[in-house]
Amino acid sequence: MVDDKAKKAAIKEGGKKGVDMVGMSDLGGVKFFNLAVETPAGDMELLECVLEGMNAPVDEGAEERKGGAGEIGKMLLSAGDSQVAFLCHVPKALQEKTEGFSIKEWVEAVAKASGAEIVSETEEVVKLVAKGDPSKEQFPLKMRDAAQAAGFAYIKSKGLIPEDDSDDYIPEVPEDW
């Protein structure tokens, strides 16, 4: 059982990251994010609070915008001292309109990279946990990083992340320069 202060902090982190995701999505069209979060420290209940904050409707009258990411697909990763908690949320409508994407394949890529096991699953939300084991060189932070890389590679392989072509652009220099 986590305390109210920890829940409030997790919801706050989710709200801030949610509005950031919406901004990036609006600017670049990205609808899927693979995101490490700190506040939960590997605790699934707190990770659910982060998701709650991310998906909360935006209060347009509030001083600070928070949330609004309910329509975005996200894989949240949180490492603690003894385990990594993963929470994947992809709205059904987004799954249906994203050709070639499979929530199952995304979750499998993350699970394979980290040794995580599914602890619960619905059509839109999958929760996984990977237990660390220092005697086997399995450290939660390294497991989270490997899972994050694998999750990102999956969504990139499906063309859901724009290619970074910033290095490809070479401006023409005028001859009289």
C-alpha angles and dihedrals in degrees: 000000000000124000126250093249091058091046091051091050091049092049089048092051089049093049093052095045091044094058089046090053091049090052093050090045092051092049101041105019093240111153100176127064134184104201136179114212126194110198098072094055091203096315113135095206091055091044087057088053090054089053090048090055093046094050097042113120112257114256101220091196095054121108091233124035115234137171124356096141097114093116095050125092113236142176110202118199125191126178123202133173096280108016149016119235120204127192120185118192122180117163113234092238090056092047091052096050097043107087115215094011122123124183087204092057092046091052091045092053091053094043093050093051094049106027089244124162127211111251098178138000140189131165092274106022131051122181122199136178130198116194117216121229115188091190087064094041090252106143119177096228093052091044090052092050092049091048092047091052092048093048092049091047090053096052091043091051088056091054092249094127117060115243113255103238096163091112092052096064114093113173119225112248114219113244092235093055 
